[in-house]
Amino acid sequence: MKKDNVSRPVSELIKEVLGTISRPYPENITDQVCLAIQKKSDWRNRYNRLVRSYSKWSVNSQIGRSTLQITGLKNLGLRAKATSSLIKTYTRLG
């Protein structure tokens, strides 16, 4: 599937999740978003459907891009090990 097809549904999911996370966002906001998706069954089901349609790599890459764009934070260029089981690493934002 084309990357463009995955961006809108992932972006909508990320907007919902970010609406539940207090500002200012921490540097590990991408990991926090994934943890929230992992813990809430509704979001986890949506994530799983997206992965089945587009691939885990495409969905997870778009989660990172959407989180960066929606929060307006900058990429700090620092990779970190994720605590969420949905991803292995993430880039710190600030």
N, C-alpha and C positions, 0 to 999 in steps of 0.2 A: 504494500500500500504506500501511497505517497505521504511524505512527511506533512504536507499541508492538511491532509485529512485528519491527522491525529492532533494537530495543534488546538483546534477549537474545543473538542470535548475535554482534553486535558486541562486547558486553560480555565474552562468553566468549573471543573473539579477543584483546581488550585484556588480559584477565587473563593469558593465556598469554604474550603479548609482555612485559608488565611483569615477569613471573617471570624474565625473562632480563636485566633492567636493574637495575644495582646502586643501592641507596639510599645516601645521600639522593638523591632524584630532582632533576634539574636543572630550571631554569625552563623549558627548552625540551623538557620530557618529551613533550609531544604530538607535536612534530616528530621526536623520537627514536623514538617508537612507530611513526610512519608510515615512517621510514627502515628500521626493522627489518622491517616488513611488506613494504616494497618489495624488500628484499634477500633474504628467505627465500621460495623459490618456493611452499612449502606455504601460508604465510600470504598471499602475494600472490594465489594461486589462490582462496583463501577470500574475500579482499577483492573480487576481480573478480566472483565469483559473487554476493556481496551487492550490489554495484553494479548488476549486471544485474537483480537482483530488486527493489531498492528505490530506486535512483538514487544517483549519486555524492554529491549534496548531502545526502541523508538519511544515508548511511553516514558521510560525513566529519563531519557535525554530531554524530552519535552517538559517533564516535571521541573527539571533544573532550569531550562530556558524560561518557562512560564513564571516560576518563582522569582527569578532574577528580574524579569520585565514587570511583573505586577507589583512587586515590593519597591521597585525603583532603586534597589541597592546596587552596589558595585561588586564586581567579581574581585575578590582579594587575591586570587591566584594561589590560594593555599588549599590543598586537598586534605581531607580528613576521613578517617574510618567511620562509617555510619553505625548508629545503634539500631536503626530500623532494619528489619530483615528484607525489606523491599529493594534496597540498594546496598552496594558494598562500600562505596565512597561518595563523597559530595565535595563541592567547592564551597569554601566559606565566603559569605557575603557580608558586606559592611557599608 
